[in-house]
Amino acid sequence: MHFNRFAVIVLSVSAINTCILLRGLSFQWVSAREKFQQAANLIDAEQRMKKSMWGQFWSAHQRFFKYLCIASKVRRVVQLAREEVQNGKVGLCNMTSPRGEHIAM
C-alpha cells in the first residue's frame, strides 16, 4: 500500500517585491479613487449608490493586491514543482489563500 505525502509550503513576499508593489501601484489606486469620487460628484450620486460603488471599489482593490502577491510567488512554486518531478514525484500546487493571512504584506 502506497501513501501520499503532502507538504504545505508558505512562501512570503520579499521585502523588495513589497516595496515595488506599494510604490508602483498605490499611486494608481489613489488616482482611480479620485476619478471614482469625481464621477460620483458629477452624477450627484445618492448615498446608497456611493456606498455600493465604494464597496465594489475597495473589494476590487483588495482582490487586485491579493492576486498580485500570489503571482509574485509563481516562479518559486514552479521551481519546487520541477524539483519534485525530477525526483520522480508529482508536484501539485494550490496557490489560493482563502483567508488572506498567507499573503499579508
C-alpha positions as CSV (number, residue, x, y, z in Angstrom):
1,M,0.0,0.0,0.0
2,H,1.4,3.4,-1.0
3,F,0.6,6.5,0.9
4,N,0.9,10.0,-0.5
5,R,2.7,12.7,1.5
6,F,1.7,16.3,1.3
7,A,3.6,19.3,2.5
8,V,2.3,22.8,2.9
9,I,4.9,25.4,2.0
10,V,4.2,29.0,2.9
11,L,6.1,31.5,0.6
12,S,6.3,35.0,1.7
13,V,6.5,38.1,-0.5
14,S,10.0,39.5,-0.3
15,A,10.7,43.0,1.0
16,I,11.8,44.1,-2.4
17,N,8.6,42.9,-4.0
18,T,6.6,44.6,-1.3
19,C,8.3,48.0,-1.9
20,I,7.8,47.6,-5.7
21,L,4.1,46.7,-5.2
22,L,3.4,49.5,-2.8
23,R,5.3,52.3,-4.6
24,G,4.3,51.4,-8.1
25,L,0.7,50.7,-7.6
26,S,-0.5,52.8,-4.7
27,F,-0.4,55.9,-6.9
28,Q,-2.6,54.2,-9.5
29,W,-5.2,53.2,-6.9
30,V,-5.1,56.7,-5.4
31,S,-5.7,58.2,-8.9
32,A,-8.5,55.7,-9.6
33,R,-10.2,56.6,-6.2
34,E,-10.0,60.2,-7.1
35,K,-11.7,59.5,-10.5
36,F,-14.4,57.5,-8.8
37,Q,-15.0,60.4,-6.4
38,Q,-15.2,62.8,-9.3
39,A,-17.6,60.6,-11.2
40,A,-19.9,60.3,-8.1
41,N,-19.9,64.0,-7.7
42,L,-20.5,64.6,-11.4
43,I,-23.7,62.5,-11.4
44,D,-24.7,63.7,-7.9
45,A,-24.9,60.0,-6.7
46,E,-27.2,59.1,-3.9
47,Q,-25.7,57.9,-0.7
48,R,-26.9,54.3,-1.3
49,M,-25.2,54.3,-4.7
50,K,-22.0,55.7,-3.3
51,K,-22.0,53.0,-0.6
52,S,-22.3,50.3,-3.3
53,M,-19.7,52.0,-5.5
54,W,-17.1,52.2,-2.7
55,G,-17.8,48.7,-1.6
56,Q,-17.1,47.5,-5.2
57,F,-14.0,49.7,-5.4
58,W,-12.4,48.5,-2.2
59,S,-13.3,44.9,-3.0
60,A,-11.5,45.2,-6.3
61,H,-8.6,46.9,-4.6
62,Q,-8.2,44.0,-2.1
63,R,-8.5,41.3,-4.8
64,F,-6.0,43.0,-7.1
65,F,-3.3,43.1,-4.4
66,K,-4.1,39.6,-3.2
67,Y,-3.6,38.1,-6.7
68,L,-0.6,40.3,-7.3
69,C,1.0,38.8,-4.2
70,I,0.1,35.3,-5.3
71,A,1.5,36.0,-8.8
72,S,4.8,37.1,-7.3
73,K,5.3,33.6,-5.9
74,V,4.7,31.7,-9.1
75,R,8.4,31.4,-10.1
76,R,9.3,29.7,-6.8
77,V,6.3,27.4,-7.0
78,V,7.3,26.3,-10.5
79,Q,10.8,25.6,-9.2
80,L,9.5,23.5,-6.4
81,A,7.2,21.5,-8.7
82,R,10.1,20.9,-11.2
83,E,12.3,19.6,-8.3
84,E,9.5,17.1,-7.3
85,V,9.1,15.9,-10.9
86,Q,12.9,15.4,-11.2
87,N,12.8,13.3,-8.0
88,G,10.1,11.1,-9.6
89,K,7.3,12.6,-7.7
90,V,4.2,14.5,-8.8
91,G,4.1,18.2,-7.9
92,L,0.6,19.5,-7.0
93,C,0.3,23.2,-6.5
94,N,-2.5,25.2,-4.9
95,M,-1.9,28.9,-4.7
96,T,-5.0,30.0,-3.0
97,S,-5.3,31.9,0.2
98,P,-8.9,31.7,1.5
99,R,-8.4,34.0,4.5
100,G,-5.6,36.1,3.2
101,E,-3.2,35.7,6.1
102,H,-0.6,34.0,3.9
103,I,-0.4,36.9,1.6
104,A,-0.2,39.7,4.1
105,M,2.5,42.2,3.4
